[in-house]
Amino acid sequence: MCEICNKTPCDTRCPNAINEPVCYCAECGAELCAGENAYILDGEAYCEDCINSNAISYLEFFADMEVKELEK
């Protein structure tokens, strides 16, 4: 577990993260890297933090959510 972000693997915003971004969160702009889950709503990728903090509002607007592991 990383001593800075307390996650394994490191959060994409952590200075110890080594992954190249595949895409960016449509809400907050966080880098989404290969091996992470992205929440795809209406063709846009969202990070887990944004989904967790805005789950009800997203679910009200987007009925078809897909969760998939990102690949390079």
BAROVEX-734209 format. One record per atom (N, C-alpha, C): x, z, y; atom name; residue number from 0. Coordinates in steps of 0.02 Angstrom, whole numbers, plus 50000, padded with zeros to 5 digits. Example, Ala and Ser with C-alpha at 12.3 -4.5 7.8 and 13.67 -1.06 7.14 Angstrom:
2
NODE      u      w      v  at    i
NODE  50660  50390  49716   N    0
NODE  50615  50390  49775  CA    0
NODE  50660  50390  49835   C    0
NODE  50642  50354  49888   N    1
NODE  50684  50357  49947  CA    1
NODE  50645  50394  50002   C    1
//
This chain:
72
NODE      u      w      v  at    i
NODE  50042  50000  49941   N    0
NODE  50000  50000  50000  CA    0
NODE  50045  50000  50062   C    0
NODE  50025  49961  50111   N    1
NODE  50064  49955  50172  CA    1
NODE  50059  50019  50213   C    1
NODE  50115  50041  50240   N    2
NODE  50116  50102  50281  CA    2
NODE  50087  50090  50351   C    2
NODE  50082  50028  50372   N    3
NODE  50055  50014  50439  CA    3
NODE  49979  50004  50438   C    3
NODE  49955  49959  50394   N    4
NODE  49884  49943  50393  CA    4
NODE  49845  49979  50339   C    4
NODE  49880  50012  50293   N    5
NODE  49849  50049  50238  CA    5
NODE  49808  50005  50191   C    5
NODE  49828  49942  50183   N    6
NODE  49792  49896  50139  CA    6
NODE  49842  49861  50093   C    6
NODE  49816  49838  50036   N    7
NODE  49854  49798  49989  CA    7
NODE  49811  49739  49969   C    7
NODE  49827  49677  49983   N    8
NODE  49883  49655  50025  CA    8
NODE  49870  49674  50098   C    8
NODE  49920  49663  50139   N    9
NODE  49915  49681  50210  CA    9
NODE  49857  49644  50243   C    9
NODE  49826  49679  50291   N   10
NODE  49777  49648  50334  CA   10
NODE  49811  49591  50371   C   10
NODE  49775  49538  50384   N   11
NODE  49805  49480  50417  CA   11
NODE  49831  49497  50487   C   11
NODE  49807  49550  50517   N   12
NODE  49830  49570  50584  CA   12
NODE  49890  49616  50581   C   12
NODE  49911  49635  50522   N   13
NODE  49969  49680  50513  CA   13
NODE  50034  49641  50523   C   13
NODE  50083  49671  50556   N   14
NODE  50147  49637  50565  CA   14
NODE  50184  49625  50500   C   14
NODE  50166  49661  50446   N   15
NODE  50198  49650  50381  CA   15
NODE  50166  49594  50341   C   15
NODE  50111  49566  50364   N   16
NODE  50077  49512  50327  CA   16
NODE  50122  49450  50326   C   16
NODE  50125  49418  50267   N   17
NODE  50170  49360  50261  CA   17
NODE  50133  49295  50248   C   17
NODE  50067  49298  50241   N   18
NODE  50029  49238  50226  CA   18
NODE  50018  49195  50288   C   18
NODE  50017  49130  50278   N   19
NODE  49999  49083  50330  CA   19
NODE  49922  49080  50333   C   19
NODE  49893  49076  50392   N   20
NODE  49820  49073  50396  CA   20
NODE  49793  49006  50370   C   20
NODE  49737  49011  50334   N   21
NODE  49702  48951  50310  CA   21
NODE  49650  48931  50362   C   21
NODE  49618  48981  50391   N   22
NODE  49569  48970  50443  CA   22
NODE  49563  49034  50484   C   22
NODE  49517  49035  50531   N   23
NODE  49509  49093  50575  CA   23
NODE  49436  49115  50574   C   23
NODE  49425  49180  50583   N   24
NODE  49357  49207  50586  CA   24
NODE  49321  49179  50647   C   24
NODE  49261  49154  50636   N   25
NODE  49221  49125  50690  CA   25
NODE  49199  49178  50741   C   25
NODE  49198  49241  50721   N   26
NODE  49175  49295  50765  CA   26
NODE  49233  49325  50806   C   26
NODE  49285  49348  50772   N   27
NODE  49338  49385  50808  CA   27
NODE  49404  49346  50813   C   27
NODE  49410  49291  50776   N   28
NODE  49471  49251  50779  CA   28
NODE  49526  49274  50734   C   28
NODE  49513  49324  50691   N   29
NODE  49565  49349  50645  CA   29
NODE  49586  49293  50598   C   29
NODE  49650  49294  50581   N   30
NODE  49676  49245  50533  CA   30
NODE  49650  49262  50464   C   30
NODE  49626  49211  50428   N   31
NODE  49604  49219  50359  CA   31
NODE  49653  49180  50316   C   31
NODE  49687  49215  50270   N   32
NODE  49741  49187  50232  CA   32
NODE  49721  49175  50159   C   32
NODE  49761  49134  50125   N   33
NODE  49750  49120  50055  CA   33
NODE  49749  49185  50015   C   33
NODE  49702  49191  49969   N   34
NODE  49695  49250  49928  CA   34
NODE  49645  49300  49956   C   34
NODE  49625  49293  50018   N   35
NODE  49575  49337  50048  CA   35
NODE  49506  49307  50037   C   35
NODE  49456  49349  50041   N   36
NODE  49387  49325  50039  CA   36
NODE  49365  49306  50109   C   36
NODE  49330  49250  50113   N   37
NODE  49299  49229  50175  CA   37
NODE  49224  49225  50163   C   37
NODE  49186  49246  50210   N   38
NODE  49113  49243  50206  CA   38
NODE  49091  49182  50245   C   38
NODE  49063  49133  50209   N   39
NODE  49045  49070  50239  CA   39
NODE  48971  49071  50257   C   39
NODE  48957  49067  50321   N   40
NODE  48888  49067  50346  CA   40
NODE  48878  49005  50388   C   40
NODE  48832  48963  50367   N   41
NODE  48816  48902  50403  CA   41
NODE  48880  48861  50417   C   41
NODE  48925  48859  50368   N   42
NODE  48986  48819  50374  CA   42
NODE  49043  48852  50412   C   42
NODE  49033  48912  50438   N   43
NODE  49084  48948  50475  CA   43
NODE  49111  49005  50432   C   43
NODE  49177  49018  50437   N   44
NODE  49209  49072  50400  CA   44
NODE  49209  49136  50441   C   44
NODE  49195  49193  50409   N   45
NODE  49195  49258  50442  CA   45
NODE  49236  49307  50401   C   45
NODE  49270  49353  50434   N   46
NODE  49310  49403  50398  CA   46
NODE  49264  49460  50374   C   46
NODE  49290  49499  50328   N   47
NODE  49251  49554  50299  CA   47
NODE  49233  49606  50352   C   47
NODE  49278  49620  50398   N   48
NODE  49264  49670  50450  CA   48
NODE  49203  49649  50493   C   48
NODE  49201  49586  50513   N   49
NODE  49145  49562  50553  CA   49
NODE  49080  49563  50514   C   49
NODE  49083  49543  50450   N   50
NODE  49023  49545  50409  CA   50
NODE  48998  49616  50402   C   50
NODE  49043  49664  50389   N   51
NODE  49023  49734  50381  CA   51
NODE  48993  49762  50444   C   51
NODE  49022  49746  50502   N   52
NODE  48998  49776  50564  CA   52
NODE  48936  49741  50592   C   52
NODE  48923  49680  50570   N   53
NODE  48866  49642  50596  CA   53
NODE  48820  49617  50540   C   53
NODE  48820  49650  50483   N   54
NODE  48786  49625  50424  CA   54
NODE  48713  49610  50435   C   54
NODE  48677  49655  50466   N   55
NODE  48605  49645  50474  CA   55
NODE  48591  49584  50518   C   55
NODE  48627  49578  50574   N   56
NODE  48614  49521  50618  CA   56
NODE  48632  49455  50585   C   56
NODE  48686  49454  50546   N   57
NODE  48704  49392  50510  CA   57
NODE  48652  49375  50458   C   57
NODE  48629  49424  50421   N   58
NODE  48580  49411  50368  CA   58
NODE  48513  49388  50396   C   58
NODE  48497  49410  50456   N   59
NODE  48435  49388  50487  CA   59
NODE  48437  49313  50503   C   59
NODE  48496  49288  50521   N   60
NODE  48502  49218  50542  CA   60
NODE  48525  49171  50487   C   60
NODE  48561  49196  50438   N   61
NODE  48590  49154  50386  CA   61
NODE  48567  49177  50317   C   61
NODE  48524  49138  50286   N   62
NODE  48499  49158  50221  CA   62
NODE  48547  49138  50165   C   62
NODE  48585  49086  50173   N   63
NODE  48629  49060  50121  CA   63
NODE  48701  49078  50136   C   63
NODE  48723  49136  50114   N   64
NODE  48792  49157  50125  CA   64
NODE  48831  49146  50061   C   64
NODE  48890  49119  50068   N   65
NODE  48935  49107  50012  CA   65
NODE  48999  49147  50022   C   65
NODE  49022  49180  49970   N   66
NODE  49085  49217  49973  CA   66
NODE  49133  49181  49927   C   66
NODE  49191  49161  49953   N   67
NODE  49239  49127  49910  CA   67
NODE  49310  49146  49929   C   67
NODE  49353  49146  49878   N   68
NODE  49424  49160  49889  CA   68
NODE  49456  49098  49918   C   68
NODE  49494  49108  49972   N   69
NODE  49526  49051  50005  CA   69
NODE  49586  49027  49968   C   69
NODE  49597  48962  49970   N   70
NODE  49655  48930  49940  CA   70
NODE  49690  48890  49994   C   70
NODE  49754  48879  49984   N   71
NODE  49791  48838  50032  CA   71
NODE  49772  48766  50025   C   71
//
